[in-house]
Amino acid sequence: MKSSISPTAPRPSFLASLWQFSRPHTIIGTSLSVWALALLAVTPETFSWGYGQSVLGAWLACLAGNVFIVGLNQLTDIDIDKINKPHLPVAAGHFSRKTGWGIVWFCGALALILSAFSGLWLGVTVWGSLAIGTMYSLPPVRLKRFPLLAAMCIFTVRGVVVNLGLFAHFQTMLQNPVVITPTVWLLTGFIIVFTVAIAIFKDVPDLEGDRQYQITTFTILLGKKRIFQLSLGIIFACYAGMIVGEITMTTSLNQLLFIGCHIILGALLWWRSRQIDLESKKSIASFYQFIWKLFFLEYLLFPLAHWL
């Protein structure tokens, strides 16, 4: 299959290629998760600029860990990416393998060093995430070969390790007892379930390359239409769960704002799902990015409803 990169197209700059190599949607998700959990640990009355500055160290460690994980995945999937994602820097030839490995090892070392000197809970979060990310991509373990284990890796890191580990870290920074609040439990439940939808839908645009290189995914096992319907059902269940959870749990959230926003997001998801063409890779990829935007919005909504 021919690459979608034109041979006459200007070569992107190193920084532009580095940005693509870092997988921007994951960088945005990681950044929002760090700052959302930092804001959920405080209130407007207890927030201080000193606290905000101290969060920067955790943010940098998590960003470096993020680049290590997604970069390692690209370096072990170069031939597959030449079919599924020919725009990525290594697959497109904008980065050499040597450059890619240099970035990955530098970011991995930076994440480990920063977290090791920042307290127990940040260390657990970063080291645990990197260990799972390595097992996900790197042979001989390469858990991404197995659809159920691949999904478990993603929701374990995004849902459990990051949410609970970072919140515990911020509680320690504030010299508070490490107690996971109902609000954070609600957010964690949402992220775990929502990430399942991301984990199973992410392979729909990559059907051709995965099939050629015998990577078993839920899309190959069940087909695009069933995976699409299943992903929609999971996300709708997430929104319904947030409404029920807010009504039944004692959280710190503004109930009217929180419930109203989830009703609106559910309606927006239904409207957007009516526009997808499952025979168009571009349409599928666009919908996948839309799902990520819904994921991002949750990390904005929780601290906003908490502070109001």
Secondary structure as UniProt FT lines:
FT   TURN            7..8
FT   HELIX           14..21
FT   HELIX           24..40
FT   TURN            44..46
FT   HELIX           49..75
FT   HELIX           78..84
FT   TURN            86..87
FT   HELIX           89..92
FT   HELIX           97..116
FT   HELIX           120..137
FT   TURN            139..141
FT   HELIX           143..145
FT   HELIX           147..155
FT   HELIX           156..161
FT   HELIX           162..173
FT   TURN            174..175
FT   HELIX           182..201
FT   TURN            202..203
FT   TURN            205..206
FT   HELIX           207..212
FT   TURN            213..214
FT   HELIX           218..222
FT   HELIX           224..248
FT   HELIX           255..273
FT   TURN            274..275
FT   TURN            278..279
FT   HELIX           281..307
//
